[in-house]
Amino acid sequence: MKEEDLQYLDVILSNFVYKINIYNLATLDFLTKIPNRRKLMMDLEKEILRAKRFNRPLSIALIDIDDFKIINDSFGHDVGDLALLHVVDILKDSIRLTDIVGRYGGEEFLVIMPETSLDGTLKAAEKIRKNIEQSSFIINDTKIPFTVSIGIASTELHGYDSQLLLKAADLGLYKAKKEGKNRVEFLTKDEIESLISSEFESKNILVSAIKEDRIVPFFQPIVKSDTLEIVGYEVLARIYIPEEDKYLPAYKFIPEAIRYRVLEKIDKIVQEKAIRYISEKNKKNILIFFNMSKTFFEKVSNLDDLLLLLNSNDVNPNNIFLEVTEEEALSDLTTLKEYIRYGKTLGFNFAIDDFGAGYSNFIYLKHFPIDLVKLDGSLISDIDKDVDDQVIIESIIKIARHKNIKVLAEMVEEKEEYETLKRLGVDYLQGYYFGKPTPYIN
C-alpha cells in the first residue's frame, strides 16, 4: 500500500475515533461511563415504540441513593463519587443484559426493562434494593452503610408515554421516601390522578393563603420547669380556612410548601407578623422560638433580613431561638455549621428540635455552638413509666450540662410527665398541659 494511501486511512481512522469520542461525551455520564440522561431518554423512546408495536410490556425503575448528601458532607465528594461507582457496579450485576441502566441525574439512576411486567419489575427492583443494602462499601476500614429508594412504573398501568412513565416512577420514588426510604413503591393510574388532583388543590390553598394574607402565627407557651413561669413562646404557622372557619395546622401543609418551594416565604410571613405582634404587645423581653426550615438556613441573607426586622421593632436578637430539626441538621452539616456561626455573631440563639427522634447523632452537640436542644415528643410520652427513656433523657441532660446547653421537653400533656421531667432536671417545658397554641399571647 502506498504511503499516501496509509495517510488517507490514518485520517479516516482519526476522524472515526474523534466522532466516537464526541458521541461518548454527548451520551455517556463522565464519572460512571454509563448512559446519561439524554441517552436514557433516547433509549426510552425507542424501547416504548418497540413495546407498543409488538404490544409488549415495558417497565422502568427510578433509583435514588438515600441520604447521599450526608455521605458527601461527612466524607467528602471524592468518597461520594466512589459511592456512585459502587452503586453502578451493583446495578450492572443486578440487571439483565437486555436492560438499560443510566445516570438520571445526581444520585438518581434509571433502569429501563423491556419485556417486563409490573410483577417482574417489582421483583427486579427489590433485588436491586437488597443487593445495595447488603453490599460492603468500605473507606479507611470503615463500612459506610447506605440504601436506595425505588419508584417503578409500567406500560401495563401507565400507558406507552415516556413522560407519564417517568412521572409515575417519580411519584413512586416520592412515596418510597415519604414511607421511610429503603423500599420499592409504585402508584396505580387512579392513585396518580387522585394525587395530582390533590396536589393541585394543595397548591391552590397555599398560593391563595399567601395572596389573601391568611398565614397566621400561633403561640404556644414555654415554661421554666422549677417555677412554671412562662418565659417564652414557640411560634407556629397556621393557615386560616374561611369557608370552614378553622386553622390548618402546619403538618398538613408543610410537605406541600416544601414541594412547591414556598416554605421560605411562609417562614418570613410568620416571622414578620409574630415580631410585630410581640412589639405591639410590649412583650419584647420574652423568648421567642421560630422553626427554621432547611430552605431558610440555606441562605445567610435570611438572617440579615430577620435582624433588620427585629431592629425595626426594637426586639433583641438575644431573645430569639431559631430551631432546626435533627433530620435537617444532618442533611447538610457544613452549611448549617457556617450558618449558626454567622447567626451567633448577630446575637441569635440556636436550638435543635426533635432531638432523639431516630437520628440521634450527638455530633452537633460537640461541634456546633447551639444553645438548646428540644427533646422529641416520642421520648416524653409515658416518661413517668418508661425507665429506658428516663435513662436516655438523663444522658442527654448530662452531656448538655457539660456543654452549657439548655434542655427543653415538648409535648408534655400529663401532670405525671411534668413531675418526672422536672425531677430529671429538664430546664424548660412545653405542651398541652401548660397551654395549647393560640393566635394570641396570654
N, C-alpha and C positions, 0 to 999 in steps of 0.2 A: 504494500500500500504506500502511495506517495506521501511525502511529508505534508503537502497541502491538504490531503485527504484526512490525515491524522489531526491536523489543526482544526479542520472543519468539524470532525467528530467531537473533538475536545470542547469546541464552542457549543455544539448541540447538547452535549452531556452537562456542561456547566449551566446552561440555560434550564435544562430539565431539573437539575438539583436545586437551582435557585427557586424555580417555581414550586417544587415540593416544600422547600423551607418556608416560602411565603404562605403556602396553603396550610402548613402546620401551625405557623404563627397565628393565622386567622381562625383556625378551627380547634386547636388544642390549648388546654389550660397550661400556662407557662410553668407552674410549680409541679402539678401532678401528672402532666403529659397525657391526660385523658380528655375527651371532647369537652369543649367549653359550652357556655350557654347557647351561643349562636349555632354551633354544630348540633347540639341537642335538639334545638327547635327544628332544624332542617331534617334531622333523622326522625323526629316525632311526626312531622307532617307526612313524610314518606311512608312510615310504618302505618299511620292511620289510613292513608289511601289504599295501601295493600290490604289491610284488615277489612276495610269497608268493601273493597272489590270482591273479596272472597268470602265475605260475611263471616269473618273470624274474630274472636275476642282479642282485645289488646288492653294491657294494664300498665300503669306507671306507679312508682313509689318515690315519694319526695322525702328525703332523709336529712335530718338536722342533728348535728352534734350538740348534746345538752351541755349547757353552761360552758361553752367553749371559751367565752371571754375570760372566765376565771383561770383557765389554763394559760391563756396569753398573758394575763396580768400577773399571775403568780410565778410563772416560769420563763416568760419572755416569748417573743414572736418566733424565734428560731425553734423552740420546742413546740410551739403551736403549729408550725409548718411540718415538723416531724409527725405530729399527731394526725394532721390531714393525710400525709403519705401513708401512715399506718392504717387509717380507715380505708383508703383507696385499695391497699393490698388486700384487706379483708373483704371488701366489696367484690373485687375481682375473683377471689376464691369462692365467694358465696353465690355467684350467679351463673347462669348457663352461658355457653358460647354464643347463643343467639340473642342474648340480652345485651343492651347497650347501657353503659354507665358513664356519667359525665358530671362535671362540677357545675352545679346550677348557679352558684354564687356564694362567696364567703365560706361558711362551714356547711353549706347545703349541697346535697348531691341528688341527682335524678337517675333512676333506673327505668328504662323502657323495656317492657316484657311482651314481645309479640307472642301470639298464640297462647295467651294465658288468661284463664278465667279469674273471676274475683276470688274464688276459694283458693285457687292456686297461688294468687298474688299474696293473700293473707299468710299462707304457709311460707312463701319465699321471703316475705318481709320479716316474719317472725324469726326465720333462720338467720337473716342478716342482723337483726337486733340482738339475738342471743350470742352470735359469734363475736360481735363487737363488745358486748358486756363481759364476755368470758375471756377476752384477749388480754395479753400482758403487754402493756406499754411501759417500759422501764427507762427512767432517766436518772443518771447518777445513783444507781442502786435503789431508786425509789419507784415503786409501782404507782402509776397515775391511773386511777380508775376513771373511766368515762363511759357514757351511754349515749344512745341515739333515740330520738322520737321519729316516727314514720307515719306519714299520711299517704293513703293509697287511693287510686281511682281506677275505674274500669269502664270500657265502652259498653259493657253489659248494663251498667247502671246510669252512666253519664253521657252516653252517645259518642258519635265519631267527630268530635270537635276538640281541637287541641286546647283552646282557651278554657273550655268548660272542664276538660280533664284536669288541667293544671289548677284551675280554681278549686275543683273538688278535692284534689290532693292537698292543696294548701290549707283548705278548711279542715281536712282530716288531721293534718300536722298541727294546726292550731288547737284542735280538740285534744290531741295527744299531749301537747304541752300543758294545756289547761287541766287535764285529768291527772297530772303528776309526773309527766315525762317518762322516758324509758318504756314506751309502749307503741303499739300499732293501732291506728284508728282510721275509720272511713265514715262518710256520710252518704245516706241514700239521696236520690234526687229530690224527694219530698222534704227531707231534712234540710237540704241546701236551700231550696226555695223558701222554706219557713225561716231559716236563719238569715237569708238575705233580706227578707221582708222585715224581720225583727231588727236587723242591723240598720235598715233604712229608717225604721221608726225611732230607734235609739239615737241615731244621728240627728234626726229632726228635733227630738226632745232636747238634746244638748245645744244644738245651734240656736233654737228658739229661746231656750232658757238664758243663754248668754245675750242674745239680741234684745230680749224683753226684760233684762235685768232681774231674773228670777233665781240667781245664785245667792244663797243666804248663808252667813256664818252662824253656827250654833256653838254654844259654850258649855263645856262640862267641867264642873269644879274639881280641883285637886287640893287635897288637904294634907296637913302635917300629921304624921301617924301618932305623935305623942299628945298633941293638943286638939286635933281635929279642926284647927283653924284653916279657913280657906286661904291658900297662898297664891293660887293661880287658876288658870283655865286652859283646857285644850280646845282649840278652835277646829270645828268640824264642818265640812262643806255639806250643804243640802240644796236640793232643787225644789222650788215651790211649784206644785201642780195645781193651778187654779180650778180646773174642771172638777177635781176631786177634793179640793181644799185640804191638801196634805203635803207633807215634805218628803221627798225621795231621799233615803239615806245614801251615803257615799258608796257603799259596797255595791249598790245597784247600778251605778253609772261610771264608776272609776275605770273598770276594764274597757268600756267603750270610749271613754275620754282619752285613754292611752292609745287605743286603736286609731282614733280619728285625730290624734295629736292636738287636742285642745285642753289637756290637763294643766299645762303650764299657764294657760290663760285663766283657767278656773282658779288655780293657786293664787294668782295675782289679784283676782277679783275678791276672793275671800280675805286675803291679807289686807287689802285696802279698806274694805268695809269694816273688818274687825278692829283695825287700828284706829280708824276714825271714831268708831263707836266707843272704844276704850278711852280715847282722848276726850270725847264729849261728856262721858260719864265720870270723868276725873278719876279714873282707875289706873293711872299711869304707872303706879308702883307695883302692881300685881305681876306675877309671872304669866307669860303667855306662851303656849306651846302650839307651834304650827307643824302640820305634817308636810314634809318636803318630798315631792315626787322626784323620780330619777331624772326626768326631763328638766326639773328646776335646778338641780345641783350640777347639771352638765355645763351650765354657763355661769361663770363667776359674776358676770354683769348683773345677774338677778339679785345678788347680794348688795351690789351698789344701789340698785333701784329700791330695794327694801329699806336700806339705810336712809335714803332720801325721804322715803315715805314716813319713816319713824321720826326723822328730824323735823319734818314739816308739821308733825302732830305732837311734837315735844314728848316723844316716848323714847326712853333709854334702851338701846340695843342690849344692854346687860340684863334686861328683864325678858328677853326673847330667847326661847329654846326652839331650835329647828330640829325636827325629828326625821330620821331616815330609817326605814325598816332594815332588819338584819339581812334579808334577802337582797335588797337593792345595794346595801353596803358591799356585799360580797361580789356583786355583779361588776363592779368597777372600782377596785380598791385604790388604784393610783389617782384617778380623777377625784374621788371623794376625799382622799388624804390632802391633796392640794387645796381643794375647796374648803375643807374645815380649817386648815391652817390660815387661809386668807380670811375666812369669816371671823376667826378668833381675833385677828388684828383689828377688825372693825367693831369688836365688842360683843358679838353674838355667842350664845351658848349652843352646844350641840348634844343631841340625845339619840341613842339607838333604840328604836321601837321594836316591839315583838321579840325581845331578846329571849333566846331559848326556845324559839318556835319550831326548831327542827334543824336549823343550820348550825347553831351552837358553836360558833367559832370565836375564840377569845382574842384573835389576832389584833382587832382594833382596840381592845382594852389595853393592849400592850403598846401599840404603835400610834394610835390616834389620840389627839388631845380632846377627848369627849368629856362632857360634864355630868352626864346622867344616862342610866340605862332603864328602860321600861320593860319590866318582866311581862312576858306574853301571858294572855289570859288562860291558856291551856295549863300553865303551872299553878294558877290561882284557884281554879275550880276544885272544890273539896280539899283545899290545902290543909284544913284543920284535921282531916282524916288521913291524908296521903303523906306518910313518913318519908318516902323516897323524894317527893317534890320538896319537902321541907329541907332535906339534906342538900338538894341542888340549889335552892334559894340561899341557904346559909353559905354555901361555897361561893356563889356569885357575890353575895354581900361582902364576904371576907376579901375577895380579890378587889372589889370596888373600893372598899375602905382603904386598902393599901395604895390605890391609885388616886385617892381623893375624889372618887366618883360617887354621886348620889344614886340611890336606887328607888324607883317608883313601881308600885304594883297596880296594874289596871284591871278592870272587870271584877272589882270586889263587889259582891252582891249580898253577902250574908254577914251577920254580926260575928259569927264564929271565924269566918275567914279574916275579917278585920283584926280580931283579937290575936289570932295566930301570927299574922304578918307583923303586927306591932311587936309581939314577943320576939320574932326572928330578927327585928332590927331594921325593917324597911323604913326609908325616910319619908316617902310620900305615898298617898293612896288615892285611887280614882275608881269610880264605878257607880252603879245604880244605888248602892247602899248610901252613898253620900250625895247623889243628885244626878238626874238624867240630863242629857244635853237639851238646852233650850235656846231660843233665838234672842235671849237677853241675859244679862248678868244679875244674879240675885243679890 
